[in-house]
Amino acid sequence: DYELCEEWGCLYPVPREDLINLHREHLLHLLEKGDMEKALQLLQRIEDPGICLAISEQALDQHPNLAASHFLADYLTAHFYASLTTARRNEIQALYMGSKVLLTLPEHSRVNYFHLSSRPLLMLEQLLMNMKVDWVAVAVQTLHHLLAGQEIGFTVEDIDNLLSKYAEKALNFPFALKEKRS
């Protein structure tokens, strides 16, 4: 049905907003099915870069599944980096990094941290609070790799400060000294 509507849109004038809605719904349908190749082909068929940007951003703002969010954040960063405001760029890159970290977690636990996908530092803190040290190690390594040469609102130093804060708390033992009596 989407392809028929797309053909119709090529033959007859369709209002810009309707065209954006059609392509956005088609894109989300393909991404939900996991067909990234067809989703990429759909985006490449759209000749107007403004429409393509609008479709991609609107689709991302609908908070699709993890793989779809990762795909859209990557696509927007790769193709429209200069067209985005600094705040929006940082938001999309944070979502990309958060989704990348989520993909390193065991599949059954991703749902517990999905709501933090656009806030990688908060996700890292949640993992620390849940004592998932092995997962934190992989997440930190992933973030260090992704942050190389990037500016997205937080740095490697912020990650190190967070780790230091929780390491200090882990070594804090509340106890009372008892005097030895002779």
Disulfide bonds with the S-S distance in Angstrom:
none
